[in-house]
């Protein structure tokens, strides 16, 4: 069993930035591909970005966040970060991290003026 805890969400104005964190309960986390998903009100959960385990040199992003969001990982802290810049109202959602079949509870992001 791996527990995942997301943090860092909040209210930000359009164009602002947030850094989300996904912290795991086990170092097993470090070896696996970690994904971020989001779910906006009334919409289905969608893939946002993913980063490979280990060194995390490989990552991919959905088109709508490419160039604005950046993933990184700190294996000593068992944490993956999602740096979100130039946020837009359409980025408003509950953001979840995922590894294998484990999910966190999510952290809310609201982009509004």
N, C-alpha and C positions, 0 to 999 in steps of 0.2 A: 504494500500500500504506500503510495506517495501522495502526500498532501501538498497542494499548491496554494499559495496566497498571493493575490494580486494587490498592488497598492499604487498610489500616485495619481489616481484620478481626481477630478475636480471640475470646477467651473472656470472657463478661460474665454477670453474674447477672441473673435476671429483674427487670425494671424499670430496668435500666441502659441506657446509651447507647453508641453507637459512631458514628463518622463515617467512611464509606467514601469513597475518592477514585478516580476514573478519569482517568488522565492519558494524553493522546494524543501521538503523535510528530509530528503535523502540525497546523498551524493550520487546515487544511481542516475539521478536527473541529468548530471553533467554529460552523460554519454549518449543522450538521445536528442533527436530533433524536437525542438520546442516550437510550438505554433501559438500565435495570437489570433483570436477570433473576436468579432464584435456582433452585437445584436442591437439594432435600433428599435425603438418602439414600433410595434406593428409589422416588423420585418423579420425575415429569417436570419439565423446566425450565419455570418459570412467569414471566410478566411481573410485575414489581414496580412500576416507575414509569418515567416518561419526561419529558424536558424538551426544549423547543424549542431550536433553535439561536439564534444571535444574542443577544438580551437575555435569553432564557430565561424570558420572562414567562409562557409557557404550560407547564403541566405536568399530568400526570395520574398517578393512583395506583390500584393495585388496592384493592378494598374492605378487605381485611384489614389494610392498612397506613395507610389514610387517617387523617389526624389524628395519626399517630405518626411518620411518615417525611416528610422534606422535602428536596427537591432544590434545588440551586443550581449556578451555574457561574461560573468565573473564567476568562474567555477569555485573559487575559494569560498564565495558567499552563496553558492548554489542558486544563483540569481541570473535571470535574463531580463534585460532592459529593452524597452521600446521607447525610443526618443521620438517624439512627435512634434514636428515644427510646422509652421504655417497652417495651423488648424483651421478647419472650415466648419460651418454649421452642420454639414452632412457627415462630419466625423462623430457627431453626438451619438453615443451608444454605450452599452455596457460591454466592457472589454474583458475577455477571458483568456487565460493561457491554458495550454493543453500539452500533455505528453502522454503518448500511448492512449490509454482510455481513462486517464485521470484529468479532471478539470478543477479549476479553482472556482470561487464564488463570484468572481468578477469585480471590477472596479468601474464606477461610472465616470464617463467623460461627457461634459456638456460644453458645447461651444456656442456662445451666445453673447450678443452685445447688450 
